Amino acid sequence: MGVKTEIHFVNGEILAVDEDETRVKMTEHGIEILEHEGDDEIKILFPWTRIDKVQQRGPSIGAIYHY
């Protein structure tokens, strides 16, 4: 079981990401999500100004970050 990340946006939407399939990275610019689709790598950046909070849960982590 990997880490599960929920991104709560300021407009009320929630994006749930399972890190078994996708990589989530917190950067100075926002949250970066990297997915592999065949041979292609897709990178999506959600800027901090759009994010209300981030929740992460997993076997060795349990955290809530508010912005």
SENUDO-242036 format. One record per residue (C-alpha): residue number from 0; x negated, y negated, z negated. Coordinates in steps of 0.02 Angstrom, whole numbers. Layout:
SENUDO-242036
VOPA    i    east   north      up
VOPA  NUM       X       Y       Z
...
END
This chain:
SENUDO-242036
VOPA    i    east   north      up
VOPA    0       0       0       0
VOPA    1     -73    -167      52
VOPA    2     -42    -345       1
VOPA    3     127    -421      43
VOPA    4     132    -610      70
VOPA    5     287    -718      73
VOPA    6     272    -895     140
VOPA    7     412   -1010      81
VOPA    8     429   -1163     194
VOPA    9     495   -1334     141
VOPA   10     647   -1311     256
VOPA   11     700   -1155     157
VOPA   12     641   -1022     280
VOPA   13     537    -876     219
VOPA   14     409    -776     318
VOPA   15     361    -605     247
VOPA   16     197    -530     305
VOPA   17     131    -354     268
VOPA   18     -58    -360     270
VOPA   19     -70    -178     324
VOPA   20     -27    -242     499
VOPA   21     -81    -424     491
VOPA   22    -221    -525     410
VOPA   23    -175    -680     307
VOPA   24    -307    -810     267
VOPA   25    -287    -971     168
VOPA   26    -391   -1110     244
VOPA   27    -412   -1295     210
VOPA   28    -289   -1330     352
VOPA   29    -153   -1206     303
VOPA   30    -114   -1022     311
VOPA   31    -187    -930     458
VOPA   32    -107    -767     516
VOPA   33    -201    -650     632
VOPA   34    -110    -510     723
VOPA   35    -171    -383     849
VOPA   36     -60    -345     997
VOPA   37    -146    -216    1104
VOPA   38    -315    -288    1151
VOPA   39    -259    -466    1113
VOPA   40    -279    -559     949
VOPA   41    -145    -687     906
VOPA   42    -186    -825     782
VOPA   43     -49    -933     704
VOPA   44     -83   -1079     586
VOPA   45      51   -1146     470
VOPA   46      -5   -1316     401
VOPA   47       6   -1348     214
VOPA   48     129   -1492     243
VOPA   49     260   -1363     299
VOPA   50     233   -1244     151
VOPA   51     319   -1253     -18
VOPA   52     245   -1098     -99
VOPA   53     156    -934     -61
VOPA   54     185    -771    -155
VOPA   55      66    -624    -142
VOPA   56      93    -451    -215
VOPA   57      -9    -294    -205
VOPA   58     -97    -159    -304
VOPA   59    -231    -277    -367
VOPA   60    -150    -449    -349
VOPA   61       6    -541    -404
VOPA   62       3    -728    -376
VOPA   63     116    -875    -337
VOPA   64      42   -1035    -265
VOPA   65     143   -1198    -260
VOPA   66      97   -1341    -144
END
